[in-house]
Amino acid sequence: MPSPNPAKLMPILTEVLERLGLSEYLHVLTENGFHNWETVVDITEDDLTTLNFKLGHRRALQREIATFRGVPTSSSLEPDLDSPEQTSLSSSALEKLSRQTGTTPPIREKRRYRRHPRPDNNAPKKPKTAYVNFADQLRTDPEIASLSFVDIAKEVGRRWQILPPEQKRIWESQSARAMQEYEAQMDEYKKTDSWRKYQVYLNDFKTQQAQAANAKRSGTSRIGPYAQGEYSRASPSSSDSPISVPSSAGTEAELCHNALTLAFSELVSLRGEILNQGIQPYDNSHLPSEELTRRAMYAFIRGTGSLVYMWTYQQADELLDRIYRPKQPVDAMTLAECFTIAAMGGHYDIDCFPDRIRRVLYASATLQFHEKTARTDYLRSMRLLLSMSFYALLEKHMSARYLIAAGLQIARWKCPPPHQTRNNGSGEGWRRIFRSLIFMDCWLSYTLGYTSEITLEDVATACAVYQHDSVDMDELIHRQTSKIGLVAAEIAKTLASPELATRENINMLTRKLETWRMEVPLMLQMPALTSDNPPDITLYQRRAVLMVHIMYLGALILLYRQLLVAAMETQLTDGAAWTSDIPVDDAKRYRNECALAAQQVSRIMRLISFDGTLTKRCWIMIYWAFSASIVLLFSSTIKLLDGVAEGVEDDLTYAKGCMDILEPCRHYEPVAYRYLEMLWPLYNSLRDIHHRMLGRAKTSIFSLLQPTDSNLLSPPMPVSKTEMGPISEKLSGLLTDPFGRKQNLKGDGSMRRVLNADGSCSVFWWR
C-alpha cells in the first residue's frame, strides 16, 4: 500500500478540515483523541460511524486521506464488496485502492443493495444537532441560499467555526435541551405496545438478514488477504484491524459533554442575573475575608454534612490554605470550590454574609468553573456540581436539575467501582459523592415530579455496603438518607395519578417502606433518641436523624395522598367517583394513617425547633411542613364533609404547628412566605366552619369559658358541599402539585418554566 512521503510535511488538522468544509467535526475529533492529522489518517469506518460523520462528509475525508496516502483521485473508494463484515477504512478501501494504482482502473462494480429495517413511524422524532439548526437558520438568508450546495456547506462551516462561544453555547443549550426532552419522550414510548411490536419486528429482521448472509457465505469460498485466517492476526484495538471495536468511553465522554453543556448554560443564566447589577466578582487577586469565608464554609458543612456527604472540615481548611497561603499558583478549580462552599454557607448562616456578598461569591465561582475547568479533574467537578445544585435549589433555579444530571453522568464514567474502594479512602469518598447525587436526584423526582435519572447500576455502584465495623454515625445517616430517598422516588413514580393507587401497588410499596423501617439501626430509631440515655451525638447529627424520619413519614404521605384526593372526589360526588379496587374501609384506614404521619411530622419538627437547629432556609423542612399542613387540612375537610367533628380539632392544631415552623422562614425564604399566604386563609376557613358546626353559645362570650347547658347552644349547622368544594379543590391541587409545575402561567397555557431570549432557562415554581 502506498505510504505518505516521509519528507512530506504533515498537514495541520484544522487547516485540512477548514479546506474540506468539515470544521464542525474538529471538536468531536479532538474530544476522542484525534488531535492531529497523523492520527486522523488511520481513522476507521467504524470510528466515523461512532463520531456521527454524515455520509457526504465521510466520503470527503476518506478521499483526502486516500490522496495523502498517494492514491490517485481516479480510483474508487468503494470497499471490497465480497466482505460481509464492516471493514475499516485503512485495511479495506485504502488497500484495495493501493492494488489498483499499478494497473488499469477496473470497471466500477454496481453497488450491491443492502436492505434496511423500516423506520418506526410511531417513535418520537430525534431532534437536530446544534450545528444543523444553525445551518438551517443560516440558509434562510437569501445571500447564502443563492450559493451552490458545496459553497453553502463551506460557508456554514466557516461561520460556525468563528461563532463566539457565548452564541455557540445558546445553540448547544437548545439542542441539548431538545435531546433531553426527546430522551424523556422515548422513555415513555418504550412503555407502549407500539415500541414492543417494533422490537419484535426488528429482531425478526436481523435474524432473517443474518441467515441470508450465512447462507451466502457458506456457498462462497474466500481467498486472498481477507480470509478468516488473516483476521485472527489483527489486534481489535489496532487501526488496521478489519473490525474496529468502538470504545464505550467515547459514548460516556459524549454524554458527559452534552450534560455539561446544558448545565453550564444554566449557570450562565443564574450568573447573568447577578453580574448584571455591576458588582465586581472575586478572583485570585480580590478575595473575601478569610475569617468570614471560613465561617461560611463551616456553616455549609455543618448544615449539610450530617445528612449527605460532600465536604469535610479538613478539606475546607486545605482549600483555605491553598488560597490564602499559596505555595504555588492557585488553579481555577480550587477558587471555584472555595467560593461555592462559602456561597452555600451564606444560606445556612444568614448572619455570615449579606445576600449581596453571597450572590457575588456564587457568580465568582461560576466564572472560575466552566467546561475547560471541569475537564481538568472530573471527580472534583462532580462534587462541585453537587454543591452548586444545593445553591440553585435554594435559589429556586432550574439549573439544580441539570447540575445533578451532569454530576451523575460524570459519576457513571469516572467513579471507581465498589470492589476498588474497599481499601481506598479516596475512592470510597467519591462513591459517597455519587450516593449524594442519587439522593438529590430522588429528591427532585418525588418533590417536583421529574423523571428520575437513576438506574439500577447507579444504585449497585454507589450504595453497596462494605466495612460494616468501621461505619461512623454520619455514614449510618447518609446510608439511611439515600435508601429512604430511593423508596420515596419509586412511590412518586409508581403512584403518579389517583388511578394508579391500586391495592397491588399500595401493598408492594408498603412492604418496601416497612423493610426500610425494620432495617434502621437501633441508635437511629426514635425511641433511642427520646430515651433517658440517648446516643452520644451532636445536635446537628440529631437533627439529621430526625430529618431522616421526617422523610420516611413524608414517603407515607406520598403513598396515601392519591387516596386522599380520591376520597374527597368520592364524597363530593356521593360515591360516584370511587373507581379504586381498594375497599372503602381500607381506604379510610390509609387516610387516617396519612393524617397520623402528618401529625408525627409536626411533632418531630417541634423537636428540631426546640433544639435550636432549625435552618430558616432548609428546603426539606419547608417542603414537608407545607405538605404535612396540607394533609392535615385535607383530613379535617373530609371529616367535616362526613359530619364528624371528632379529630378535626387535632388536625387543625397540628396543621397550625407546621405553619408555625414556617413562620420564622417567612422573612428569609420567599417560598415559605408564599406557602403561608396560601395556608392561613384555608386554615381560618376550616376553623370557622368547624366552630359553626359545633354550635356557639346563645348567651355571652364568657359562657365559652365554662360548661354551658346544651339548651343554650345554637343548633349545629350542616356543612355545605358547595362551600367545601372550592376548599377541597384547592387542597387537592396543592397536595398533588405543591410546586405548581402543572399550573398555567398567567392563564395563557404556558408552563412555569420560561426560556429566556438567550436560550437559558429562568426561574420557575414560585417566582
N, C-alpha and C positions, 0 to 999 in steps of 0.2 A: 504494500500500500504506500503511495507517495506520502512523504512526510514533509513538514514545513522546512524551508531552508534555514539551517542553523544561523546563517548570517542575517537572516531576515529579522528585522525588529518586530517585537511583539506589540501588536496594536493595543491601544488603550480602550478598555471595555466601554467606557462612557461615550467615546467618540464613535465606536462601531455601532452601538445601539442608537445613537442620535442620527447617524447617517442612514440607518435602516428604518428610522421612524419607530423604534421599539423602546424608547426611553422609559416608557411606563413600566417596563419589566426590570429596571435597574434595581429597585428596592427589593423585590422578591428574590432576585438572583443573589444579591449580596446577603440578604437575610438567611439564605440557605447555603451559604458557603462558597458561592461562585463569585469571588471577589475580583477576578481579573480575567482577561481573555484566555490566558493559558489554561485555566480550569474550565472555562465555557467550551473550549474546543472539544473536550472529552465528554460533554453533556450527552445523556442518553435520551431515547424516545420516551421512556417511562418518566425520566426527570421532567421533561417538557410537559407531559400529561399532568404530573403531580403539581407543577408550578402554574397550571391553568393557562398555558400558552394557547392562543387561538390558532386554528389550522393555518391560516394565511401567514401569520407572524411566525409560526413554527417553520414553515417552508422557507421563509426569507432567512431565518437564522441558520437553517440547515444548509442552504445554498452558500451563505457566507463562510460557514465552516468548511464546506467542501472546496470552495475556491481557495481558502487559506491553505488547505492541505495539498493543493495543486491539481484538483480535479477540474477539467475544463467545463465551462458552462454549457457545452453542448450535450453533456452526459446527463442521464436521468437520475433523479434522486429516489426512484421507486425501489423499495426493498425487495428481497427475494420472495417471490410470490409462492414458492413451494414450502416455505416455512410457516407452520401454523402458529408458532409461538410469537409473542410480541418480542421483537429484537431491538437491540439498542442501535442508536444512530452510528456509533463508532464501529461496531462489529458487523453490521449488515449492509446498510446503504453505502457507507463510505468504502468498505472493502469491495463491494460489487462494482462501485464506480472505478476503483483503482484497477480492477481487472479489465475494465472497458477502455482504459486510456491508451493501451498499446494496440488496439485493434479497431477495425471499422465499427462505428457506433451501431449496435444492433437495432433492429426494428422494435420499437417500444410495444410491449405486450399490452393488451387491453386489461384495464383494472378489473380484478375479479369482484363481483358483487358480494357484499357481506351483509347478511341480514341483521337487523337490529330489532329489539323488542319495541312494540308500540308504546308510546308515552302514556302515562297515567293522566288522563284529562281531568280527573276529579281532584287531583292533588293541588295544593296551593302553588302559585307561580313563584319561582325563585326570583328575588329582586336583582336588579342590575348592580354592577360594581360602581364604585365612586368614579373611576375613570370613564366608564361608559356613560354614566349620567352627565358627566362634564362634557363628553364629546357630543352627546345628543343636544345639549343646550347650545354648544358652540355651532352646530350645524344649522341652527335656526338663523344665524347671521347670514344674510344674503351674500356677503362678500366671501364667506367660507363655502357656502353651498354651491357657488358658481365654479369652484375648483374641481379638478378631477378627483377620482376616488383616492388615488395614491397620494396626491398633494393634500387632500383633506386629512388623511391619516398622519402624514408628516407634520402638518400644522397643528393638529390636535396634540400630538406627542410633544412638540416643541413648547406649546403653551402650557401643557401640564407640567413639564419639567421646570419652567420658570415661574410657576404659580407660587405666590408667597405661602409659607407654611400655615399662616392663620386661615387663609381662604381654602387651602387644600384640606385643612382639618374639618372645615364645615362640610365639604363633600364626603369625606371619610366618615364623619359622625352620622350624617344622614343615611349613608349606605349601611353602616354597622347597625344602626337602629332598625332599618328595614330588614336586615338579615336576622336580627334578633326576633322581630315580630314574625318573620317567616318561619323561624325555627319553632316558635310557640304555636303557630298555626299547624305546623307539621306534627308536633306532639299531640295536638288534639285530633288531627286527621288520622294518625296511626291507631286511634281507638275505634275507627269506623269500619264497617263491613267492606266499604269500597277499597280501603287500603289492604285489608286481608285478602280480598279477591285478587287484587293486582299482584300481591306477593305470590299467591298460588300460580297465577299465570306466568310470572317471571321465573319461578323455579322450574315450571314445565318447559318454558322456552329454553332456558340454559341447559336443561337435561337433553332436549332434542338436538340442540346445536352441538353439545359435547359428543353425543352418539354419532352424529353425522361426521364430525371431524375424525373420530376414532375409526370409523368405517373407511374413510378415505385414506387415512394414514396406513391402515393395515394392508391396503392394496397398492401402495406406492413405496418403492424402495428408495431410500435416501442415500445419496452419495456425496462425496466432496467434503470440504472442511466444515460443513454444517451438520454432519452426522452426530448422533447422540453421544458417541464417544468423545467428540471434541468438546461438548458442553460440560462434561464432567471435570474438565481440567480448568475451567474458569471459576474464579472466585466470585461469589454473589455480590461482594462489595466492590469488585473491580469495574471500572468503566467499560472494559472490553467484554464483560460478561454478556452473553446473549439475552439473559433475563435479568433486568435490573430490579432489585427489591427496594421499593421506596421506604425510607425510614419514617417510622411513626413520629419521631421527634419533629420532623418538618411540619406535620399536621398540628402537633401540640404547639409548636412555635407560632404557627399562623393563627391558631385560636387565641393564644395569649396576645398576639399583636392586635387582633381585632378587638378583643375585650379591653385592652389598654387604651386603644384609640378612642373608644366610646367613653371610657372612664375619664380620660384626660380632657375630652371635650366638655364633660360636665363640670370638671374642676375649673376650667376656663370660665364657664358661666358664673359659678359662685364667686370666683376671684374677681371677675369684672365688676360685680355688684359692690365689692369692697373698694377696689382701687379707683373706681370712677369718682370717689369722693376726694381725690387728690392727696391721699395720705402716702407718706414715704414708707416703703416696706423695709424690713430689717434684712441685713445681709452680713457677710463676714466682717465688714468694717463698721457696721452700725448695728450693734447688738443691744437687746434689752438688758435690764439689770439682772445680774446673776442671782442675786438673792430672791427676787420676785420670780425669776424663771424656775429656780429650784422649788420654790413653794408651789408654783402652779403644776410642775411635773409630779411632785409628790401627791398633790391633790388628785390628779388624774389616776395615778397608780392606786391610791387609797380608795378611790371611788369605784374602780372597775376591777382591780386585781383580785379581789376575793371572789368575784363572780365568774370572770373569764380570764384567760391567760393572754397577756400581751407584752408587758414590760415589768421589769423588776427594779427595785430601788438601786441596786448595784449597776444595772445597765444605764439608768438615768444619771448616776454620778459619773460614769465613764464618759457619757456624752458631754456633760458639762466640762469635764477636764479637757477633753479634746478640743472644745470650742473656746473656753475662757483661758486655758493654759496650754496652748497648742505647742507641740514639739515638731509638727510638720504641717503643711498647708491643709486647711480644713476642706474636706470634699463636700459636694452639694448634698449628698445623701445624709450626711451627719447633720447638716444645718436643717434639712427638711424634717428629720426625725425630732430634733430638739424643738423646733418651732411648732410642730404639730402637737406634741405632748403638752407643751406649755399652753397652746390654744385650747386644748381639751380641758386642762386644769382650770381655765377661766370659767368653764361651765360648771365644774364641780365645787369650786371655791369662788363664789361670786365676788367676795371682797378682795380677791387676789389681784385681778386686773379689771379695769373698766371694760365695758363692751367694745369700745373703740380699739383698745390695745389687743384684746383677744382676737378681734376680726383681722387686724393687721398681721398678727402672728400667723394666722391661718393662711392669709394671702401670701405672706412671705414664704411659707412652707411650700405652697403650690408653685411658686416661681422657681424654687430650687428643685422641685420634684416634677420631672417630665419624662417623656419616653426614653430619651437618651440616658438620663439618670437611672431609670428603672432597669435598664439592661445591664448596668454595672454590677448589680447584685440582686437577683430576682427574689431571693428569700427575704432580704431586708425590705424589698419593695412590697412583698406580700404582707408583711406586718404593718408597713406604713399605710397601705391601702385599707387594712382593717381599722387602724386608728382613725384615719380620715373619715371612714364610714360612720364612726360614732359621732364625730363632729357634724357631719352632714345630716345625720338623723336628728340631732338636737336642733339643727337649723331648719328642719323640715324641708330639705332639699332632695330632689330626685337623684342626685349623684350618689346617695347612700347605696342604692341598689346596684348601680353599675360598678362602684368601687368594690363591692363584695364579689360581684361576678368576675371581675378581673383578678382579684385575690384568689378565688377558687381555681381559676384556670392555671395560675402560677403554681398553686399548691399541687394540683394534679400532675404537673410537669416536673416540678423540682423537689417536692417534699420527699425525704427518704422513706422507704417502706418500713413497716414495723420491725422486721427482723434485723434491720441495720441500725436500729436505735436502742437496742437493749442496753448496750454498754456505752452509749454515746449521748452524753447530756445535751450537746448542741442539737443533734438530730432530733432528740425527744422534744426539745423546746420548739422546733419548727413544726413538729407534728401537733403540738398543743395549739400553736397558732392556727393550724389547719382546723382543729376542732372548734376554735373560737369563731372562725369564719363560718363553719357549719351552723353554729348557734345563731349567728347574726342572720344567715340566710333563712333559717327556720323562723326566726322572729318576724322578719319582713313578710314571710309567706303567710303565717297564720294571723298576723295582725292587719296586714294591708291587702291580703287576698291575691298576692302574686304567685305564679307557679314557682315552686321550689326548684333550685338548680342542683340539689344534692342527689347523688347517685349512691347505689349500694356499695360501689367500690370506694367512694369517698368515706363512707361510714366505716368500712372494713379497715381502711388505711389510717384514719385519724382517731378512731375510737377504740382500737384494740388495746387491751389492758395487759401490761407487764409489770413486773416488780411490785407485787402486792405488798410486800413487807416494808417497802420504803416510801409509801404514799403518805404525804402530809395532809393536813386539814384542807389547805387551799386546793390541792389536787382532787380530793374527795368531792369538794363543792363543784369544781369545774366539770367533773365527770357527770354528776347528777344534773347539772345545768344543761349539758349537751343532750343527755338522754331524755329529759322531760321536754326539751325543745323539739326533738325529733318526733316524739309521740304527739305533741300538740300540732305540729305541721301536718302529720298524717291525718289527724282528726279534721283539721280545717279543709284538707284536700278531699277527704272521703265524704264529708258532710257539707258540701258546698251549697246545697239548697235543701229546703224542707222535705222534698220528695225522696231524698237520699237518706233521710233519718229512719231507716228501716230497722226492724228488730235484729236482723243479722249483723248489720253494720254497728249498731249500738253495742251489741254483746261482744263483738270482736274487739272494738276499741276499749270497752270497759275492762276486758281482760288484760289488755296491754297497760292500761293505767294502773290496774291492781298489781300487775307484775312489777312495775316501777316502784310502787309504794312499798311492796314487800321486800324489795332489794335495797332500799335506802339503808345505809349503815346506821347502827344504833345511835351513835353520837350525833347524827344529823336529824334524828326524829324529834318531833315537837315535845313529847314527854321528857326527853333528856334535856332539852333547852329550858323547860319550865320547872324542872325538878329542883330539889333543895341543893343538889350537888351537880350543877351544870358543868359541861366540859370546859376546860381551860382554853378559851378562845378570846380573840379581841372583839370589840364592839362591832367592827366592820365585818369580821367573819360571821358574827351572829346575825348581822343584818343580811348578809349574803344567803345564809341558811334560811332565814325567814322568807327571803325573796324567792328562793327555790320552791318553798312550799306555796307561796302565792302563785307561782307559775303552774304548779300542779293543780291547785284549785281553779286557776284560770282555764286549764285544759278541761276540767269537768264542766265549766261554763260553756266552753266551745262544744263539748259533747252534747249538751242538752239544750242549747239556745234555740236550735231549729224547732224543737218540740214546744218550746215556749211560744214561738211565733205561730206554729200550727194550732196550739191550744187556744190562743187568742182569736185567730180567724174562725175557729170552730164555734167559740162562744158567740161571736158577733153574727154568725150565720145560722145559729140554732142547730149546730151539729152538721150542717150540710158540707162544710169544708174539710171534715176529717177524712182523709184517704189513706192514712198510715196503716200498716199491718200490725202496729203495736196496740195492744188492748188499752182502752181508755184508763183503766185503773193503773196500769203500768206507767202510762204517760203522766198521770198525776203524781206518781211516786218519783219519777225522774224530774218532774217540775219542782217538787219540793226539795229534792237533792240539789238541784241547781241553785235554788234560793238559799239553802243551807251553806253551800260552798261560798256564795257571795257574802253571807254573814261572817264566815270564817276569814275571808279576805279582809273584811272591815276590822275584825279583832286583831289580826296579825299586823295590819298597818298601824294600829294604835300602839302596838309594842315597839315598832320601829320609830314612830314619832316620840314615844316616851324615852327611848334610848338616846335621842338627840342625833341620830344618824340619817335623818330624812334629808335627802338632797332635793332642793327646790326645783331642779330641772331633770330629775330622774324619770326617764321615759317609761320604765317598767312600772313604777309606782303610779304615774299619772294615768297610763293606759288602763291598768287593772282597777284603779279607784273609780275611774269613769265607767268601765264595763260592769263592775260589781254594783254600782249605783243603778245602772240601767236595769240589771236583772232584778234587783230588789224593788224598784219602782214597777217593773213589769209584773212581778209576783203580787204586789199589792193591788194592781189594776185587775188582775184575773180574779182575785178574791172578792174585790168589790163587785165585779160583774156577777159573781156567783151569789152575792148577797151574804157572804160570810165575813163577819167583822174580826173574827179571831185570827191573830197573826199579822194583821195589817199594821198595827202599831209597831210591832217588832221590825217588820220590813222597812217601814219608814224611818225608824230610829237608826238602824244600821246603814241605810242609804245616806242619811244625814251625816253619819260618822265618816263615810267615804268622801263625801263632799267637803267635810271639814279638813280632811287630809289635803284636798286640792286647794283650799283657800290660801295657805302660805305660798303656794306656787303661782297664784294668780298674777302677781306683780312681776314675776321673773320669766314666766313661760306663757307665751300667747295662747298656746293650745289649751292650757289649764283655764285661762280666762274664758275662752270660747266654750269649753265644756260646761263651766259653771253657768254661763249665760243660758245654756240650753237646759240644764238640770234644775235650777232653782224654780223656774215657773212650773215645770212638771211636778216637782215635789210639793209646791204650795197648792197646786190644784188638787192633787190627790189627798193631801192632808185636809183641805176644806171639805172635799166630798166625803171623806171618812167621818169627820165630825158631824156633818149633816146627816149621815146615815145613822149614827148612834143616837142622835137627838140631843137637843140642848134644853137646859132648864128654862121654864117659863118665868121664874121669878127673877132674882137679881144675879149678877155675876158671881156674888160670894157663894152662891149655892154650888158652884162648880168645885169649891174647895172642900166641901164636906158632903157626906152621903145625903142624897136627896130622894124624896119619895118618888117612885116611878110615875105616880099620877101627876106629878108636877112637871114631867119632862114632855117636850113636844114629841109627837109620834115620829119614828124613823121615816126618812124619805127614801123611796126606792131609787136605785141608780139607773140612769137612762143610758141605753146603748148609743143613742145619738150624742150624748155628752161624752161618753168614754171612747167613742170611735176615733176622733182626732188624736186623743192622747195615746191610745194603743197603736195607732198607725205611726206616730212619731217615734214611739219607743221601739217598734219593730224595725224601723229604718236605722235607728241608732245602734240597735243590738247587732244587726247583721252587717252593717256598713259604718263602723264608728268613725272612719277617716274620710268618709264622703267620696270615695273613689267612684261610686256608681251614680253619684248625683250629678245633675247637669250644672253647668256654669252659666249663670245669668239667664237660664231658661232657653239657651239657643241650641241645645242638643250637643254641645261640645263637652269633652271631658275636662276635669280639673287640671289635667296635665297639659300645659300650654307650651308650644315651641316658640322660642324667640326668633327674631329675624335672622340671626346668625346661625341658626340650626341647633343651638344648645337648648337644653330643657330647663325651664324655670321652675320655681317652687310650685307645690301643689298642696292638696288637702285643705289647709285652713288659712292660707294667706290670700 
